[in-house]
Amino acid sequence: MSCAACAVRLEKVLNRLPGVQAEVNFATAKARLGTGPEAAPAADILAAIRKAGFDVAPDTLALSLGGMSCAACAARIEKVLNRLPGVEASVNFAAETARVSYTPGLADPAAIVAAVVRAGFSATPIAGRDREADKARKAAALKAEARWFLISALLTLPFLAQMVWMFAGDAGAHHDELLPRWLQCLLATPVQFWIGRRFYTGAWSSLRGGGANMDVLVALGTSVAYFFSLAVVVLGRHDLHVYFEASASIITLVLLGKLLEARAKAGTSAAIEALLRLQPATARIERDGQWLEVPVEQVVAGMVFMLRPGDAVPVDGEVLEGESSADEAMLTGESVPVAKHPGEKVFAATVNGDGVLRCRATGVGAETLLAGIVRLVEQAQGGKPAVQRLADRIAAVFVPVVVGIAVLTFGAWWWLGGELAPALVNGVAVLVIACPCALGLATPTAVMVGTGQGARAGILVRNAEALELAEKIAVLVVDKTGTLTEGHPAVLEVRTAAGVERDTLLRLAASLEQTSHHPLARAVVDIASAGGQALPAAAAVRAVAGRGVSGSVEGRAVLVGSPEFLVEEGVAVPPELLEPLLASGLTPVAVAADGAVLGVLGIADPLRPTSKAAVARLKALGVRVVMLTGDHPAAAARIAAEAGIDEFRARVMPEGKAAAVEALRREGRVAMVGDGINDAPALAAADVSFAIGAGSDVAIEAADLTLVRNDLASVADAISLSRATLGKIRQNLFFAFIYNILGIPAAALGLLNPVIAGAAMAMSSVSVVSNSLLLRRWRAGRD
């Protein structure tokens, strides 16, 4: 809605629908609908809104999921949720979470949770305050897993002794001699039906929902081994072997694998947990002239809080009084403390230095920069890059294919060999060697670790697709002002007339300019102040907007301004002072006293100290760097030369930047980095976009990745992180595919004992997660 008339029109459209009474509030951009028993269905109401030219903003819901045993479970939940009207869902098997976008009216949180429960799983909405409770729930679940495994291991231990006995001598002679068959049955039964009931429950839920998961494979394989053995015991067939040890050992080994997998998966979110732990639980606030210690949840915007030396900052704020420094490494990855004085910002979870600061809260709760970082990282961790789609498609059909192979294996061995036992053993081996879990964990675990490491280095990834695309960047388009440069003018060159001292020139110019707030005037004052000069007061100051300023300093008539301004005041600027500055792309500010030119100051936005090294590093990564700027060609050429950039385009307007990005996309994948509102169109046009963290909200909103540090080197870090993450994903997928490609045929050919196959299946997921955890070695600044 663009105006109140839109609200009126929409209200009329809705009230025309049968049984609907609508009130549309333009200010809040919301509609309240009252509906009767004969009211139009929600789908018709939504269609009417869209037909009128509007839409209903989707809501989002984060769910913590329980009961998933493999990637097929995640795929099934995703499929169930996406069948709901107005719902788009993405399930992260590694994090055991779902991110759901839904259209209010067509769906609601209760209906979404109910759909997950009907599919045989559990779902709990996640709110910020529930984070600790969810963490505690997972810790309790991990302890329960450990207890179940311990009980199962104790019941299976005698079978291990029997297997050692078997391999130590003649298998046929010793198979039944160490443990009586009735004892084997007694030990295996609780493992199969008490400890292993989760597999039957999971398999039934999966099959009832029209899918098949890992539980189906485990339940089917162990049941075949158990019931065959039970039949042999009941029928008294001493000529046939029993396989109670296989069924019990497979379940125990699968439980071990799940336990190790859960512990490893907990490490994938370690970076976020480390960030959250940095925020203190309490804040010291000022109330009625007293300082009180209160829970950080009670702090609201506008409250005044105190930071003592070494305190962690509880919320985002602005310094009111005091001088100190802050360790902001958790935000920027930069170890050098940042100076803090009145007017500067402080951020939650950073650490105050040696001074005492009095600050006003500006961002609390979900509005802090830390909370924004966590939201972005979790959003990225819930996304799926394109490389995951192949794994998802395979996981969806994996279990039925494996069951088919197991049936063929059993039939072929029985038909060719004529013996039931070997056919049964090899069919069971096929069932338990296969595991879709590794496929499901390959991508999300690497993305979770990669985005977490990025957050610790000040690289915030909006979605997993951006992380994937960053690896393939061929061209990087950079803005000049605020990206390559500091973003504020400084005096870079001082040229004095014959017989004039540099300090005299700067003192007179700065004394006059200290009365102005113009950026160029501040640059003059800064360079004079940096030299330690005392600046006398100026009198009879007269400013001419956009031209210059005149006044009296130390009894001398002083002029400071553009060369044209001095000419208008009757003072000509010698070309030998002016032309070298113009040729270098510097903005000249001329200074005269008592009718004589003292010199000219060359002012420009200086190159960031790190930009040249960053450009060199990007080139070493094989990235072509192109600079676009609206500045004049001479200034653009100077910055490009200083930064080591070979290609640049000057006098480019905002719409021209977007067009230039589109043209470069024909030559390869293009990324754009910028910091201002004028960069937003080009950021949106690029394949991958980076926003400098100190830039405008519009630029950050348009970007795929936000760089908290105001440093182009972070772009190189992001590309390096992308390549490292995608490398791990490819390794994981290779391990997952090669494991099944080699393992299933080996089992079908009779080369694997079911117990060994079960151990291999249990370890496959652990190996993939462990490989992803190696990404924690990645560090910013290393390629």
C-alpha positions in Angstrom: 0.0 0.0 0.0 1.4 3.4 -1.0 -1.3 5.7 0.5 -4.5 5.8 2.5 -6.5 5.4 -0.7 -5.0 1.9 -1.1 -6.2 1.0 2.3 -9.7 2.2 1.5 -9.8 0.3 -1.8 -8.5 -2.9 -0.2 -11.1 -2.6 2.5 -13.9 -2.3 -0.1 -12.5 -5.4 -2.0 -12.5 -7.5 1.2 -15.9 -6.3 2.4 -17.4 -7.4 -0.9 -16.5 -11.0 -0.1 -19.4 -13.1 1.5 -19.3 -13.2 5.3 -16.2 -10.9 5.6 -16.0 -7.7 7.6 -12.6 -6.0 7.1 -10.8 -3.1 8.7 -7.6 -2.1 6.9 -5.1 0.1 8.8 -2.7 2.0 6.5 -0.4 3.1 9.3 0.3 -0.4 10.5 -0.2 -2.1 7.1 -2.5 -4.6 8.7 -6.0 -5.9 8.1 -8.3 -7.3 10.7 -11.0 -9.6 9.3 -14.1 -10.8 11.0 -15.7 -13.8 9.4 -19.0 -15.6 9.8 -20.0 -19.2 9.2 -20.7 -18.5 5.5 -17.5 -16.6 5.0 -15.3 -17.0 1.9 -12.4 -19.4 2.5 -9.0 -18.0 3.3 -7.7 -19.0 -0.1 -10.4 -16.8 -1.8 -9.6 -13.9 0.6 -5.9 -14.1 -0.3 -6.8 -14.3 -4.0 -8.9 -11.2 -3.7 -6.1 -9.3 -2.0 -3.6 -10.3 -4.7 -6.1 -9.4 -7.5 -6.4 -6.0 -6.0 -2.7 -5.5 -6.5 -1.5 -6.2 -2.9 -0.1 -9.2 -1.1 0.0 -10.7 2.4 3.4 -10.5 4.0 4.6 -14.0 5.0 5.4 -14.8 8.6 8.3 -17.0 9.6 8.5 -19.8 12.1 11.6 -21.7 13.4 11.0 -25.2 14.6 13.2 -27.5 16.7 12.5 -31.1 15.4 12.7 -34.4 17.1 12.6 -38.0 15.9 14.6 -37.7 12.7 17.0 -40.6 12.1 18.4 -39.8 8.7 18.2 -37.4 5.7 15.1 -39.2 4.4 13.3 -38.1 7.5 14.2 -34.5 6.8 13.1 -34.8 3.2 9.8 -36.2 4.3 9.1 -33.5 6.8 10.0 -30.9 4.2 7.6 -32.6 1.7 4.8 -32.7 4.3 5.2 -29.0 5.2 5.5 -27.8 1.6 2.2 -29.6 0.8 0.4 -27.2 3.2 -1.2 -24.2 1.5 0.9 -21.0 1.7 3.8 -22.8 3.3 7.5 -22.9 2.2 9.8 -25.0 4.4 13.4 -25.9 4.6 14.6 -28.6 7.0 18.1 -28.8 8.3 18.9 -32.4 9.3 22.2 -31.5 10.8 20.8 -28.8 13.1 17.5 -30.7 13.6 15.6 -27.5 12.8 13.1 -26.2 10.2 12.6 -22.7 8.9 9.1 -22.2 7.7 7.6 -19.2 5.8 3.8 -19.2 5.7 1.0 -17.0 4.6 -1.2 -15.9 7.6 -4.7 -17.1 7.1 -3.7 -20.1 4.9 -1.5 -21.6 7.7 -0.6 -20.9 11.3 2.1 -22.3 13.7 -0.4 -24.7 15.3 -1.3 -26.3 11.9 2.4 -26.5 10.9 3.4 -28.2 14.1 0.4 -30.6 13.9 1.5 -31.6 10.3 4.9 -32.5 11.6 3.4 -34.5 14.5 1.1 -36.4 12.1 4.2 -37.3 10.1 5.5 -39.1 13.2 8.0 -36.5 14.5 8.0 -33.8 17.2 8.2 -30.0 16.6 8.6 -27.2 19.0 8.6 -23.5 18.0 11.9 -21.7 18.8 11.9 -18.2 20.2 14.9 -16.3 21.3 14.1 -17.0 25.0 13.8 -20.7 24.3 17.4 -21.0 23.1 18.8 -22.1 26.4 15.8 -24.5 27.0 16.4 -26.0 23.5 20.1 -26.4 24.3 19.3 -28.1 27.6 16.8 -30.4 25.9 19.4 -31.5 23.4 22.0 -32.0 26.2 19.4 -34.2 28.1 18.7 -36.1 24.9 22.4 -36.7 24.4 22.7 -38.1 27.9 19.8 -40.4 27.3 21.4 -41.6 24.1 24.6 -42.4 26.1 22.5 -44.4 28.7 20.7 -46.4 26.0 24.0 -47.2 24.3 25.6 -48.2 27.6 22.8 -50.7 28.4 22.9 -52.0 24.8 26.7 -52.4 24.9 26.5 -54.4 28.2 23.9 -56.8 26.8 26.0 -57.2 23.6 29.3 -57.6 25.3 28.9 -61.4 25.7 28.4 -61.7 22.0 31.7 -59.9 21.5 33.4 -62.6 23.6 31.7 -65.3 21.5 32.8 -63.6 18.2 36.4 -63.5 19.5 36.0 -67.3 20.4 34.7 -68.0 16.9 37.5 -66.2 15.1 40.1 -67.8 17.5 39.2 -71.3 16.4 37.0 -73.2 14.0 33.8 -71.2 13.6 31.6 -74.3 13.1 33.0 -76.0 16.2 32.7 -73.0 18.5 29.7 -71.1 17.2 27.2 -72.4 19.8 29.5 -73.8 22.4 30.5 -70.6 24.3 27.0 -69.2 24.8 23.9 -71.4 24.9 21.3 -70.5 22.3 18.7 -69.8 25.0 21.1 -67.3 26.6 21.8 -65.6 23.2 18.1 -65.2 22.7 17.6 -63.8 26.2 20.4 -61.2 25.7 19.3 -60.3 22.1 15.6 -59.9 22.8 15.7 -56.7 25.0 18.2 -55.2 22.6 16.0 -55.9 19.7 12.6 -54.8 21.1 13.3 -52.6 24.1 16.4 -50.6 23.1 15.7 -51.0 19.4 12.0 -50.1 19.6 12.9 -46.6 18.3 13.8 -48.2 14.9 10.4 -49.9 14.7 8.6 -46.7 15.7 10.5 -44.7 13.2 10.0 -47.2 10.4 6.3 -47.4 11.0 5.9 -43.6 11.0 8.0 -43.4 7.9 6.1 -46.1 6.0 2.7 -44.7 7.2 3.7 -41.3 5.7 4.5 -42.9 2.4 8.3 -42.7 2.7 11.2 -44.8 3.9 14.2 -43.9 6.0 17.2 -45.4 7.7 15.0 -46.9 10.5 13.3 -49.1 7.8 16.7 -50.5 6.9 17.8 -51.2 10.5 14.5 -52.6 11.6 14.2 -54.8 8.5 17.8 -56.1 8.6 17.9 -56.8 12.4 14.4 -58.3 12.4 15.4 -60.8 9.6 18.5 -61.9 11.6 16.6 -62.1 14.9 13.5 -63.9 13.7 15.5 -66.4 11.6 17.6 -67.2 14.7 14.5 -67.5 16.8 12.9 -69.9 14.3 16.1 -72.0 14.4 16.0 -72.2 18.2 12.3 -73.0 18.4 12.5 -75.6 15.7 15.7 -77.1 17.2 17.6 -76.9 14.0 21.2 -77.4 15.3 22.5 -77.8 11.7 21.8 -74.1 11.1 23.7 -71.1 12.6 21.9 -68.4 14.7 22.6 -64.7 14.2 21.5 -63.2 17.5 25.0 -61.6 17.8 24.4 -59.8 14.4 21.1 -58.3 15.3 22.2 -57.1 18.8 25.6 -55.8 17.5 24.1 -53.9 14.6 21.7 -52.0 16.9 24.5 -51.3 19.4 26.8 -50.0 16.7 24.1 -47.9 15.2 23.4 -46.4 18.6 27.2 -45.7 19.0 27.2 -44.0 15.6 24.2 -41.8 16.5 25.8 -40.9 19.8 29.1 -39.9 18.2 27.2 -38.1 15.4 25.2 -36.1 17.9 28.3 -35.0 19.8 30.0 -34.0 16.6 26.9 -32.1 15.3 26.9 -30.1 18.6 30.3 -28.8 17.5 29.0 -27.4 14.2 27.3 -24.5 16.0 30.1 -23.8 18.4 30.9 -20.5 16.8 27.4 -19.1 17.5 27.4 -20.6 21.0 30.7 -18.8 21.6 29.3 -15.5 20.5 26.2 -15.9 22.7 28.3 -16.7 25.7 30.1 -13.4 25.5 26.9 -11.4 26.2 26.7 -10.8 30.0 23.5 -11.8 31.9 23.3 -8.5 33.8 23.7 -4.8 33.2 24.6 -2.0 35.6 22.0 0.7 34.9 21.3 4.2 36.4 18.0 4.6 38.2 17.1 7.6 40.4 20.7 8.5 40.7 21.7 5.0 41.8 23.5 2.3 39.9 21.6 -1.1 40.0 22.5 -4.5 38.7 19.6 -5.9 36.7 19.1 -8.8 34.3 20.0 -7.8 30.7 16.4 -8.7 29.6 15.1 -5.7 31.7 17.2 -3.1 29.8 15.2 -1.0 27.4 16.3 1.5 24.8 17.1 4.9 26.4 18.3 3.5 29.7 21.7 4.7 30.9 24.2 2.0 31.8 27.8 2.0 33.1 30.8 0.0 31.8 33.7 -0.5 34.2 37.1 -1.6 33.1 37.0 -5.1 31.7 33.1 -5.3 31.6 31.4 -7.0 28.7 28.9 -4.7 27.0 25.4 -5.9 27.8 23.5 -4.1 25.0 24.2 -1.8 22.0 24.6 1.8 23.1 26.1 5.2 22.5 28.9 6.7 24.8 27.7 9.7 26.8 30.7 10.2 29.0 34.2 8.8 29.4 37.2 7.7 27.3 38.2 4.1 26.8 38.7 1.4 24.2 36.9 -1.7 23.3 37.9 -5.2 22.1 35.5 -5.8 19.2 37.3 -8.9 17.8 34.1 -11.0 18.3 32.4 -8.7 15.7 35.2 -7.8 13.3 37.9 -10.4 13.8 40.3 -7.5 14.4 42.4 -7.8 17.5 43.3 -4.0 17.7 41.1 -2.2 20.3 38.8 0.5 19.0 38.9 3.9 20.8 35.7 5.0 22.4 34.7 8.6 23.3 31.4 10.5 23.6 29.3 9.9 20.5 30.9 6.6 19.6 28.9 3.3 19.5 29.4 0.3 21.7 28.1 -3.2 20.8 26.7 -6.0 22.9 29.2 -8.8 23.9 32.3 -6.6 23.1 34.7 -5.9 26.0 35.4 -2.5 27.5 39.0 -1.6 28.1 40.6 0.4 31.0 38.3 3.4 31.1 34.9 3.9 32.7 32.1 4.7 30.2 28.6 6.0 30.8 26.4 4.9 27.8 22.8 5.2 26.6 21.1 1.9 25.4 20.2 2.1 21.7 19.7 -1.5 20.8 18.4 -4.2 23.2 17.2 -7.8 22.9 16.6 -8.8 19.3 17.7 -5.3 18.1 21.4 -5.7 19.0 24.1 -6.2 16.4 24.9 -9.5 18.0 21.3 -10.7 17.7 21.3 -9.7 14.1 24.5 -11.7 13.5 22.9 -14.8 15.1 19.7 -14.4 13.0 21.7 -14.0 9.8 23.9 -17.0 10.6 21.0 -19.2 11.5 19.1 -18.1 8.4 22.2 -19.1 6.3 22.6 -22.4 8.1 19.0 -23.3 7.3 19.4 -22.6 3.6 20.3 -25.2 1.0 22.9 -24.5 -1.7 22.3 -25.9 -5.2 24.9 -28.7 -4.6 22.6 -30.1 -1.9 19.7 -30.7 -4.4 21.3 -33.8 -6.0 21.9 -35.3 -2.5 18.3 -34.6 -1.6 16.9 -36.3 -4.7 19.1 -39.3 -4.1 18.1 -39.5 -0.4 14.4 -39.5 -1.3 14.7 -42.7 -3.3 17.7 -44.2 -1.5 15.9 -46.6 1.0 13.5 -48.2 -1.6 16.4 -48.8 -3.9 18.5 -50.4 -1.2 15.6 -52.7 -0.1 15.3 -53.8 -3.7 19.0 -54.5 -3.9 18.8 -56.5 -0.7 15.9 -58.6 -2.0 17.8 -59.3 -5.3 20.9 -60.2 -3.3 18.9 -62.6 -1.1 17.2 -64.2 -4.1 20.4 -64.5 -6.2 22.4 -66.2 -3.4 19.6 -68.6 -2.5 18.9 -69.5 -6.2 22.6 -69.9 -7.1 23.8 -71.4 -3.8 20.8 -73.2 -2.7 21.4 -72.4 1.0 19.2 -70.1 3.0 21.7 -68.9 5.6 24.3 -67.3 3.3 21.5 -65.6 1.3 20.0 -64.3 4.5 23.3 -63.0 5.9 24.3 -61.2 2.6 20.8 -59.6 2.3 21.0 -58.3 5.8 24.5 -57.0 5.2 23.2 -54.9 2.2 20.4 -53.5 4.4 22.7 -52.4 7.2 25.7 -51.2 5.2 23.5 -48.6 3.3 23.0 -45.2 5.0 21.4 -42.1 3.6 22.6 -40.1 6.7 26.0 -39.2 5.3 24.3 -37.7 2.2 22.0 -35.7 4.3 24.8 -34.4 6.6 27.4 -33.6 3.9 26.2 -30.1 3.0 24.4 -28.7 6.1 27.2 -29.5 8.5 29.8 -27.8 6.3 27.5 -24.8 5.9 26.9 -24.6 9.6 30.6 -24.6 10.5 31.5 -22.3 7.6 29.0 -19.6 8.4 29.9 -19.8 12.0 33.5 -19.3 11.3 32.6 -16.4 9.0 30.6 -14.8 11.8 33.6 -14.9 14.0 35.7 -13.2 11.3 33.1 -10.5 10.7 31.6 -12.1 7.5 27.8 -12.4 7.8 26.3 -14.7 5.2 22.6 -14.1 4.4 22.0 -17.4 2.7 23.8 -20.6 1.8 23.4 -19.9 -2.0 25.5 -16.7 -1.6 28.3 -18.7 0.1 28.3 -21.2 -2.8 28.3 -18.5 -5.5 31.1 -16.5 -3.8 33.5 -19.4 -4.7 32.9 -18.8 -8.4 33.5 -15.0 -8.6 35.3 -14.0 -11.7 34.9 -10.2 -11.5 34.7 -8.0 -8.4 33.2 -4.5 -8.8 34.2 -2.1 -6.1 32.9 1.3 -5.2 35.6 3.9 -4.4 34.3 6.1 -1.6 34.0 4.4 1.7 35.0 1.0 0.2 38.5 1.5 -1.1 38.9 4.8 0.7 38.4 6.0 4.3 35.1 7.7 3.4 36.0 11.1 4.7 38.4 13.8 3.3 41.9 14.5 4.5 44.7 16.8 3.5 47.1 14.7 1.5 49.4 17.4 0.1 50.5 20.9 1.2 52.2 23.2 -1.3 53.4 26.5 0.1 54.4 29.7 -1.7 58.1 30.8 -1.6 59.1 31.9 1.8 56.0 30.6 3.6 56.3 28.0 6.4 54.1 25.0 6.3 53.0 25.4 10.0 52.1 29.1 9.4 49.9 28.1 6.4 48.1 25.4 8.4 47.7 27.5 11.6 46.0 30.4 9.8 43.8 28.2 7.6 42.7 25.9 10.5 42.0 28.9 12.8 39.5 30.2 10.2 38.1 26.8 9.3 37.5 25.7 12.9 34.3 27.7 12.9 32.9 25.5 10.0 31.4 22.0 10.0 32.1 21.5 6.3 34.0 18.1 5.7 36.8 20.0 3.9 37.1 22.4 6.8 37.3 19.5 9.2 40.1 18.0 7.2 42.1 21.2 7.5 41.6 21.4 11.2 42.5 17.8 11.7 45.9 18.1 10.0 46.8 21.2 12.0 45.6 19.7 15.3 47.6 16.5 14.5 50.8 18.7 14.4 50.1 19.9 17.9 49.4 23.6 16.9 47.4 25.8 19.1 44.7 27.5 17.0 44.0 31.2 17.8 40.4 32.5 17.6 39.2 34.0 14.3 37.2 37.3 14.1 34.8 38.8 11.6 34.3 35.4 10.0 32.2 35.4 6.8 31.3 32.2 5.0 30.3 32.0 1.3 28.4 28.8 0.8 30.2 26.4 -1.5 33.0 28.8 -2.1 35.1 29.7 1.0 35.4 31.7 4.1 37.1 34.9 5.1 38.0 36.5 8.5 40.7 37.9 10.7 43.4 35.7 12.4 46.2 37.2 14.5 45.4 40.6 12.9 45.8 39.3 9.4 43.0 39.2 6.7 42.8 35.5 5.8 41.0 33.8 2.9 40.4 30.1 2.6 38.5 28.4 -0.2 38.4 27.4 -3.8 40.8 29.1 -6.2 37.8 30.7 -7.9 36.8 32.2 -4.5 40.2 33.8 -4.0 40.1 35.2 -7.6 36.7 36.8 -6.7 38.3 38.3 -3.7 41.1 39.8 -5.9 43.8 37.2 -5.2 45.2 35.1 -8.1 46.5 31.6 -7.4 49.8 30.8 -9.2 49.4 27.8 -11.7 52.6 26.1 -10.4 50.9 25.6 -7.0 47.5 24.6 -8.4 48.1 22.4 -11.5 50.1 19.5 -9.8 47.2 19.1 -7.4 44.5 19.1 -10.1 46.6 16.6 -12.1 46.7 14.2 -9.1 42.9 14.4 -8.7 43.1 16.3 -5.4 40.6 19.0 -4.5 42.5 22.3 -4.1 41.8 24.6 -1.2 43.8 27.9 -1.5 44.9 30.0 1.4 45.8 33.7 1.3 46.7 36.4 3.9 46.8 40.1 3.5 46.2 39.8 -0.3 49.1 37.3 -0.9 48.8 33.5 -1.6 50.4 31.4 1.2 49.8 28.1 -0.5 47.3 25.4 -1.6 46.1 22.3 0.2 45.3 19.2 -1.7 42.3 17.4 -0.1 40.9 14.0 -1.0 39.4 10.9 0.5 42.5 8.8 1.3 42.9 5.2 0.4 42.4 2.8 3.3 45.8 1.4 4.5 44.6 -2.2 3.8 43.1 -1.6 0.3 46.3 -2.1 -1.7 47.1 -5.5 0.0 43.5 -6.5 -0.3 43.4 -5.9 -4.1 46.7 -7.8 -4.5 45.2 -10.7 -2.5 42.1 -10.7 -4.7 44.2 -10.8 -7.8 46.1 -13.7 -6.4 42.8 -15.5 -5.9 42.2 -15.1 -9.6 39.6 -12.3 -9.2 39.5 -9.4 -11.7 39.0 -6.1 -9.8 37.1 -3.2 -11.5 36.4 0.1 -9.7 33.3 2.2 -10.4 32.9 5.7 -9.1 30.9 8.9 -9.6 34.1 10.9 -9.0 36.0 12.8 -11.7 38.5 10.8 -13.8 41.7 12.3 -12.2 40.6 11.4 -8.7 39.5 7.9 -9.8 42.9 7.4 -11.6 44.8 8.4 -8.5 42.9 5.9 -6.2 43.1 3.1 -8.8 46.9 3.6 -9.2 47.4 3.6 -5.4 45.3 0.5 -4.9 46.8 -1.4 -7.8 43.6 -1.6 -9.8 44.0 -1.8 -13.6 40.4 -1.1 -14.6 38.2 1.7 -13.5 35.3 3.8 -14.7 34.7 7.3 -13.5 31.6 9.6 -13.6 29.3 6.6 -13.2 25.9 7.4 -11.7 24.0 4.9 -9.5 21.9 3.6 -12.4 25.0 3.4 -14.5 26.7 1.2 -11.9 23.9 -1.3 -12.2 24.1 -1.3 -16.0 27.9 -1.7 -15.8 27.5 -4.8 -13.5 24.9 -6.3 -15.9 27.4 -5.8 -18.8 30.2 -7.4 -16.8 28.0 -10.4 -16.0 28.3 -11.5 -19.7 32.0 -12.1 -19.0 31.6 -14.2 -15.9 30.1 -14.3 -12.4 30.2 -10.8 -11.0 30.3 -9.7 -7.3 29.8 -6.1 -6.1 31.0 -4.5 -2.9 29.7 -1.1 -1.7 28.6 0.9 1.3 26.1 3.5 0.3 22.5 4.0 -0.8 23.7 4.8 -4.3 25.3 1.3 -4.4 22.1 -0.6 -3.7 21.0 -1.0 -7.4 24.3 -2.4 -8.4 24.4 -4.7 -5.4 21.0 -6.1 -6.4 22.2 -6.6 -10.0 25.3 -8.6 -9.1 25.4 -12.4 -8.7 26.9 -11.9 -5.3 26.9 -8.7 -3.3 28.9 -7.5 -0.3 28.1 -4.6 1.9 30.7 -2.9 4.1 29.3 -3.1 7.6 29.6 0.6 8.4 27.6 1.4 5.2 24.0 2.3 4.9 21.1 0.0 6.0 19.9 0.1 2.4 23.2 -1.3 1.1 23.3 -4.0 3.8 19.7 -5.0 3.1 20.5 -5.4 -0.6 23.7 -7.5 0.0 24.1 -11.2 0.2 27.1 -10.9 2.6 27.8 -8.2 5.1 31.4 -7.4 6.1 31.4 -6.1 9.7 34.9 -4.8 9.2 35.4 -1.7 7.0 38.1 -3.5 5.0 38.2 -4.8 1.5 40.3 -7.7 2.8 37.1 -9.2 4.2 36.0 -9.8 0.6 39.0 -11.9 0.0 38.3 -13.7 3.3 34.7 -14.4 2.2 35.9 -15.9 -1.1 38.5 -18.0 0.8 35.8 -19.1 3.3 33.5 -20.0 0.4 36.1 -22.1 -1.3 37.0 -23.8 1.9 33.4 -24.6 2.7 32.5 -25.8 -0.8 35.7 -27.9 -0.8 34.5 -29.6 2.4 31.0 -30.2 0.9 32.5 -31.8 -2.2 34.7 -34.0 0.0 31.7 -35.0 2.2 29.6 -35.8 -0.8 32.5 -37.9 -2.3 32.9 -39.8 1.0 29.1 -40.4 1.2 28.8 -41.6 -2.4 31.9 -43.7 -2.5 31.0 -45.3 0.8 27.7 -46.5 -0.6 29.1 -47.2 -4.1 31.7 -49.5 -2.6 29.9 -50.8 0.4 26.6 -52.0 -1.1 28.2 -54.1 -3.9 30.7 -55.6 -1.4 27.8 -56.6 0.9 25.9 -58.0 -2.0 28.9 -60.1 -3.1 29.2 -61.6 0.4 32.4 -59.8 1.3 31.0 -58.1 4.5 29.8 -59.7 7.7 26.5 -57.9 8.9 28.3 -56.8 12.1 31.1 -55.1 10.2 28.5 -53.6 7.8 26.7 -52.1 10.8 29.9 -50.6 12.2 30.7 -49.1 8.8 27.2 -47.6 8.5 27.5 -46.1 12.0 30.9 -44.5 11.2 29.9 -43.1 7.8 27.9 -40.2 9.3 30.5 -39.6 12.0 33.3 -39.3 9.4 31.3 -36.7 7.3 30.5 -34.5 10.4 34.1 -34.8 11.6 35.4 -33.7 8.2 33.1 -30.7 8.3 34.5 -29.8 11.8 37.9 -29.5 10.2 36.6 -26.2 8.8 37.1 -24.7 12.3 40.8 -24.5 11.4 40.0 -21.8 8.7 41.3 -18.4 9.7 40.8 -15.0 8.1 43.8 -13.7 6.2 44.8 -17.1 5.0 44.0 -18.5 1.5 
